[in-house]
Amino acid sequence: MLLGTFSFVGLKITGPDMRQTGLNYFNQTHLADMTVTSAYGLNQADQARVKTVNYGYFTNAKIKGITNGIRVFSNSGSLSQYKVVAGRLAKTDTEIALNNTLKGTYHLGETITLQDGTGLAKTKFKVVGFVESAEFINHNDFGQTSVGTGQLSGFGVTTKRAFSLTEYNLARISYRDTAKLNAYSNAYTKLMNKRQATLLKDLNQHRAAKYQAAKASLSTALINQDTNALDAASVDATLTLVEDFLTSHGLTAVREQSTTANPVLVADLNETAPSAPPILLGHLDTAFPVGTAKQRPGVIDGERLTGPV
């Protein structure tokens, strides 16, 4: 009976103790109330909609030599701070701190090469530290990615200067009126659900305009890019243009080589979709010789975009 009583008491207090430990950790690292990500970037119109916020960058990349990917962040500043376990945070655009579960696989002072990291200005980084983050409580599941095997094995933190993106694609938001609320309470959940709905509504006002701008930019680039099937360099340049656009929007793009023709670019949005997905086919060939696009570049007339004719 005594042992049973101790067991039940232990079970009863375990939950509250674990939640309090979590709350202490969240408070120490100033965990953001909400995180917003955008494949189209967060421009000035978007940024005007929120206030207490830290903007930054992130991308998924693959460390050369392993099949899994990692998520690379710029330093978060005052919100969702990283707890340094060993070494330090990155100070230059060629340094990186990895999450603590990768300690042992990689070592301080080691140089790693990041591949397929869309938006990264650098590819080689020196490991200067190992960190923990309250954004990743589960150390066995860091999420999904479109690079490598599709599974993230960890994350890394570098400086904003290590990114070449022109617009922020990550925003961490903290609200003043949540400071006294328990993060595990119904009141907190209800408030954040309301805030999320309002924020999505505001941000979506600009989504259509950003989509049209991105589509026009890609269309213009394609029209102004020669793609002569008999010229391998122009075909490769066009493939790279489309490949970069697709991967920057979360698709997995792979080139399949052919012994009888030019390479084929295959992109998948969701390989594990339960139903047959729609298929979009494109033909990489124009009838014009190389140099035509430069002589007769694309012209935008209202809603019409024309190229060489």
Secondary structure, DSSP 4 states (H G I P E B T S, - for coil): -HHHHHHHHHHHHHHHHHHHHHHHHHHHHT--SEEEEEEEEE-HHHHTT--SEEEE-EEEEEETT-SSEEEEEE--TTSSPPEEEEE----STTEEEEEGGGBTTB-TT-EEEEES-TTBS-SEEEEEEEEE-TT---TT---B-SSTTSBEEEEEEE-GGGB--SSEEEEEE--GGGTTS-TTSHHHHHHHHHHHHHHHHHHHTTHHHHHHHHHHHHHHHHHTS---TT-HHHHHHHHHHHHHHHHHTT-EEEEE--SSS--EEEEES-TT-SSPPP--------SSPTTHHHHS--EEETTEEE---
